[in-house]
Amino acid sequence: MEQIVLDVLEGLTNKKRIAGQSPDFVLDNEFKAEITQIIKEVLRKLWKEKRIKLGRTINNNFIELLEKV
């Protein structure tokens, strides 16, 4: 998990450096948005592979495993 966080931070920092933005540090809302996007992509992939089920309850969304881990 630590490596994933470091990779995301490095990627966001590199994007800023390439774009010539200064300062090139990552704001927490930028980091959270990037992590959220990655999670959504992974969940979509798992759903398409029928490894998880996604749905809604009255107050929230749910994720259910369809195979044993």
BELURVEN-V691296 format. One record per residue. N is the residue number from 1. RES is the residue in one small letter. OMEGA is omega in radians with two decimals (NA if undefined). D_LAST is the distance of its C-alpha to the last C-alpha in Angstrom with 1 decimal. Layout:
[[N,RES,OMEGA,D_LAST] [N,RES,OMEGA,D_LAST]]
This chain:
[[1,m,3.14,17.7] [2,e,-3.12,21.4] [3,q,3.10,21.8] [4,i,3.13,20.6] [5,v,3.14,23.2] [6,l,3.12,25.8] [7,d,3.12,25.2] [8,v,3.11,25.6] [9,l,3.13,28.7] [10,e,3.13,30.1] [11,g,3.13,29.7] [12,l,3.11,31.4] [13,t,3.13,34.1] [14,n,3.09,34.8] [15,k,-3.14,35.1] [16,k,3.14,37.7] [17,r,3.13,39.6] [18,i,3.13,39.8] [19,a,3.13,41.1] [20,g,-3.14,43.6] [21,q,3.09,42.5] [22,s,-0.02,43.6] [23,p,-3.07,42.3] [24,d,3.08,39.1] [25,f,-3.06,36.9] [26,v,3.06,34.0] [27,l,-3.08,34.4] [28,d,3.14,31.6] [29,n,3.04,31.7] [30,e,3.13,31.4] [31,f,-3.14,28.4] [32,k,3.13,26.7] [33,a,3.14,27.5] [34,e,3.12,26.1] [35,i,3.12,22.7] [36,t,3.13,22.6] [37,q,3.12,23.4] [38,i,-3.14,20.7] [39,i,3.13,18.1] [40,k,3.12,19.6] [41,e,-3.14,19.6] [42,v,3.12,15.8] [43,l,3.09,15.2] [44,r,3.13,17.8] [45,k,3.13,16.2] [46,l,3.12,12.8] [47,w,3.13,15.0] [48,k,3.11,17.2] [49,e,-3.13,14.5] [50,k,3.09,13.6] [51,r,3.07,9.9] [52,i,3.04,11.1] [53,k,3.10,14.3] [54,l,3.13,17.0] [55,g,-3.12,20.0] [56,r,2.92,22.7] [57,t,3.13,23.9] [58,i,-3.02,27.5] [59,n,-2.99,27.1] [60,n,3.01,23.9] [61,n,3.06,21.1] [62,f,3.06,17.6] [63,i,-3.11,14.2] [64,e,3.06,11.9] [65,l,3.11,8.4] [66,l,3.10,9.3] [67,e,3.12,6.4] [68,k,-3.14,3.8] [69,v,NA,0.0]]
